Amino acid sequence: MRKNLKAKAYIYPLPVLIVGTYDENGTPDAMNAAWGTVCDTTQVSICLSATHKTVKNLLKTKAFTVAIADAENVIPADFVGVVSANSVPDKITKAGWHVSKSEFVNAPVIEDLPLVLECKLVSYNNETEICVGEVVNVSADERILDKNGKIDLTKFKPICYDCDTHGYYTLGEKVGQAFSDGLKLK
């Protein structure tokens, strides 16, 4: 039996995205954003309210990073989501994270997070609050790569957000092979 849950945007999983920017003084900033996705082979789309310091920063610098939070970083990832850089400008330091400057864009790479997409701003729509970025580089910590240099989710343990219960959950167990398993039904 099925139950109707009303009209809600239940898309699972929602990755926990940490958007990094530099402010006008070169201070690194980061915020937690769960409403994001791939929108082209080298583009990401994230819904970001214009009131965020991060949005003001990326509109000035035309660049940002998108890190995928992992199980080791649940507490600091949540912290940068519940504290605003408008009132706590050094929240990356308070989160205990370390940053380096991206080689490709004017944005910080959070070294503590194992996967970081380095993006140039393509567009930001003030009405829809949709930010689109062109991924110019992906930086991965070698500890999450397999012997062939591919991302291994069992090593990575990215977290996702449940918008219904407000919980964080890990991903990682492989249950099938895309573009292969379905061929068994041909």
Number of C-alpha atoms within 10 A of each C-alpha: 2 4 5 5 7 6 6 8 8 11 9 10 15 19 24 27 28 24 28 30 32 24 20 11 6 12 13 26 29 31 27 23 22 20 17 19 15 12 13 12 8 13 18 20 19 21 17 23 17 18 11 13 20 25 23 17 21 23 16 14 18 20 24 31 30 30 27 23 27 25 17 15 19 16 11 19 26 18 18 22 19 11 15 19 20 13 9 12 17 15 22 23 13 12 16 10 15 14 17 11 15 19 11 14 21 20 31 27 28 25 17 16 24 24 23 26 24 27 27 22 21 15 15 21 12 11 8 11 16 18 22 23 27 21 24 13 17 14 15 19 14 13 11 18 17 13 9 7 10 11 18 16 16 15 13 24 20 25 25 22 20 18 17 9 7 8 10 18 18 19 16 13 9 9 6 9 8 8 7 8 9 10 8 6 5 4
